Amino acid sequence: GENVEQHPSTLSVQEGDSAVIKCTYSDSASNYFPWYKQELGKGPQLIIDIRSNVGEKKDQRIAVTLNKTAKHFSLHITETQPEDSAVYFCAALGKAGTALIFGKGTTLSVSS
Amino acid sequence: NAGVMQNPRHLVRRRGQEARLRCSPMKGHSHVYWYRQLPEEGLKFMVYLQKENIIDESGMPKERFSAEFPKEGPSILRIQQVVRGDSAAYFCASSPRAGPDEKLFFGSGTQLSVL
């Protein structure tokens, strides 16, 4: 089945710096790649997603890039703020196309 | 419009007891997904249901676990004869349309602790 690897597992940055989280996936048929943010004690929340027909998508300080040939996609957060501190999960649509398969998460800490 | 509601937030069970986790999807959502989260393990897919139907249960353990989403009422994840390894956070998510390539709305989870 689909396997999603996510790196790094923890990331510490200074406020104002950029943060990059990378994921690779195994199923070349996957065509949908969302990113979720989970704050302490809460459920994950979708922050951005990308489909396989585009290579990049931006939403204010957040961007996602996709390289289908290499089967990897990345989350870029610019001008980080303390409220960006959370666990971030990447995901890809599984082989059956019915469920998202998540990476193990990246704990991002932004210090002021 | 209330979000996805899960209850209880915390559930403590002794080994061998049954655990029942409830999930009320957002209004108008007829698709429900259950995920299990272990520390440093990410979210593991368990089951995908539509009203009265199980669509994909490929992530469910073959024994002791079952899920339902009746025509009326919440979705229920049931774990019989719980063991310590069942301790985890269980999240439910809902979507208004078929397939998870639509936005999933997650609840705040149920933290199950097995003593």
Interface residues (C-beta under 8 A of the other chain):
Chain A: G1 Q6 S9 N31 Y32 P34 Y36 G41 K42 G43 P44 Q45 L46 D49 R51 F89 L93 G94 A96 G97 T98 A99 L100 I101 F102 G103 K104 G105
Chain B: V4 Y33 Y35 E40 E41 G42 L43 K44 F45 Y48 I55 D56 S58 G59 F91 A93 G99 P100 D101 K103 L104 F106 G107 S108 G109
